[in-house]
Amino acid sequence: MSENIKGDLFIGAGVVAVGTLNAPGLIEVDGSVDGVVNARSINVTSNGVVTGNSTADHIRVAGKLMNTSTAHQSLLVESTGDVSGKITYGDLEIRKGGNIAGEINSTPARKNA
């Protein structure tokens, strides 16, 4: 087995996780998460669905991210991405076809993140 120095967590296709997920590095969701997600970076793939509270410095969404989302540095919504709910971000990029809806707030991006 390879050593996972950064503490990344991968939720594979077909996997359903319920509860609180914390990782010091990346959490990548190709399956489904219902609960609280906290990491340095969150990547929701085109198959991924996250429902609940998500907090990270960087969030990339190609699938669905719903409820409360906080991206302290950057939120990237890909062309297949759909983000809804209470959304707070430092910097925002939405690719053509991407969707964002709900209560949307920008805050100054954190330094050194």
C-alpha positions in Angstrom: 0.0 0.0 0.0 1.2 3.5 -0.8 1.7 6.0 2.0 -1.0 8.7 2.1 1.0 11.6 3.6 -1.6 14.3 3.1 -4.6 12.4 4.5 -6.8 12.4 1.4 -10.2 10.6 1.4 -11.9 9.2 -1.7 -15.6 8.3 -1.8 -15.9 6.0 -4.8 -18.7 5.6 -7.3 -21.6 3.7 -5.7 -20.4 4.4 -2.1 -22.9 6.2 0.2 -21.3 7.9 3.2 -23.5 9.4 6.0 -22.0 11.4 8.9 -19.0 13.7 9.4 -16.0 13.5 7.2 -12.8 15.3 8.1 -9.5 15.1 6.2 -6.4 17.3 6.3 -5.9 17.1 2.6 -8.5 16.4 -0.2 -11.9 14.8 0.0 -13.0 13.6 -3.4 -16.6 12.5 -3.9 -17.5 10.2 -6.8 -20.3 8.6 -4.8 -22.7 10.3 -2.3 -22.2 12.0 1.0 -24.9 13.1 3.4 -23.6 15.0 6.3 -20.6 17.3 7.2 -17.5 17.5 5.0 -14.4 19.4 6.2 -11.1 19.3 4.3 -8.4 21.6 2.8 -9.9 20.8 -0.7 -13.2 19.2 -1.8 -13.7 17.8 -5.3 -17.1 16.7 -6.2 -16.9 14.7 -9.5 -19.5 14.6 -12.2 -21.0 11.5 -10.5 -20.7 12.9 -7.0 -23.4 14.3 -4.8 -22.8 16.1 -1.4 -25.8 17.1 0.8 -25.1 18.9 4.0 -22.4 21.3 5.3 -19.2 21.5 3.3 -16.2 23.6 4.3 -12.8 23.8 2.6 -10.3 26.3 1.3 -10.9 25.1 -2.2 -14.0 23.5 -3.6 -14.4 22.2 -7.2 -17.9 20.9 -8.2 -18.6 18.9 -11.4 -21.6 17.1 -9.7 -24.0 18.3 -7.1 -23.3 20.2 -3.9 -26.3 21.1 -1.8 -27.2 22.9 1.5 -24.4 25.0 3.2 -21.1 25.4 1.4 -18.1 27.5 2.5 -15.0 27.9 0.2 -12.6 30.1 2.1 -10.4 30.6 -1.0 -12.0 29.4 -4.2 -15.2 27.8 -5.5 -15.0 26.4 -9.0 -18.3 25.2 -10.6 -17.6 23.1 -13.7 -19.9 23.0 -16.7 -21.7 20.0 -15.3 -21.7 21.4 -11.7 -24.8 22.4 -9.7 -24.3 24.2 -6.4 -27.4 25.2 -4.3 -28.2 26.5 -0.8 -26.3 28.9 1.4 -23.0 29.5 -0.4 -20.0 31.5 0.8 -16.8 31.8 -1.2 -13.5 33.8 -1.5 -13.2 33.7 -5.3 -15.8 32.3 -7.7 -15.5 30.8 -11.1 -18.4 29.3 -13.0 -17.8 27.5 -16.3 -20.4 27.8 -19.1 -23.3 25.4 -18.2 -22.5 25.4 -14.5 -25.3 26.4 -12.1 -25.3 28.2 -8.7 -28.4 29.1 -6.8 -29.5 30.2 -3.3 -28.1 32.6 -0.8 -24.8 33.6 -2.2 -22.1 35.6 -0.3 -18.6 36.5 -1.1 -16.0 37.2 1.5 -12.3 38.2 1.2 -10.2 35.1 0.3 -8.0 33.9 3.1 -4.3 34.5 2.7 -1.8 31.7 2.7 -4.4 29.0 2.0 
